[in-house]
């Protein structure tokens, strides 16, 4: 299959079944918010190194986490019962992205979160489409994640942890919150990792993933800042928010 070059003046993508075996679908275009939203609603996402042309991907099978099936292992339950860390949402979005960019990962050389990506997703955050969950030890940001929320799905982008269990705590909080408040049942994890599989993610066939995407067609894209709603939700749930 040829790799498509996207036009600058139209927010269109080739059919996803035209993706290469490794998932590469298209090259070029820009990171305009309208193009990004359209891409994610089709299951397509950008992933490229700083200084490279923009590359667009569609991976199949897909790594997906059902929000009601996130795993709380015995050791994690014990940690959550004892933890004095605090959790917020949408209070430090850019800080979370920067931390995700800087964290060292065993399976990666460098980062794909360059200035172009940072600017684009901060814009999506300002529009109320991109969101972050933050884990704090006092005033120190020690873990978190960010991604995009749509009608029936959250598209996870990246997470980081400076302390053991911090990213797990952020993921559990995200699952509990978006399922409770928005009835979002699925997180598109994009790429398979041992960490995500340990937390309950599974590989999903293209047909099943396309069925999830179909539920978003015609639905209104969620646009809001979560900080106040998350604070209220967390306060109402109390110390046992994770149960």
Buried (B, 14 or more C-beta within 10 A) or exposed (E): EEBBEBEEEEBEBBEBEBBEEEBBBBBBBBBEBEBBBBBBBBBBBBBBEBEEEBBBBBBBBBBBBBBEEBBBEEEBEEBBEEBEBEBBBBBBBBEBBBBBBEBEEEEEEEBBBBEBBBEBBBBBBEEBBBBBBBBBBEEEBBBBBBBBBBBBBBBBBBBBBBEEBBBBBBBBBBBBBBBBEBEBBBBBBBBBBEBBBEBBBBBBEBEEBBEBBEBBEEEEBBEBBBBEBBBEBBEEBEEEBBE
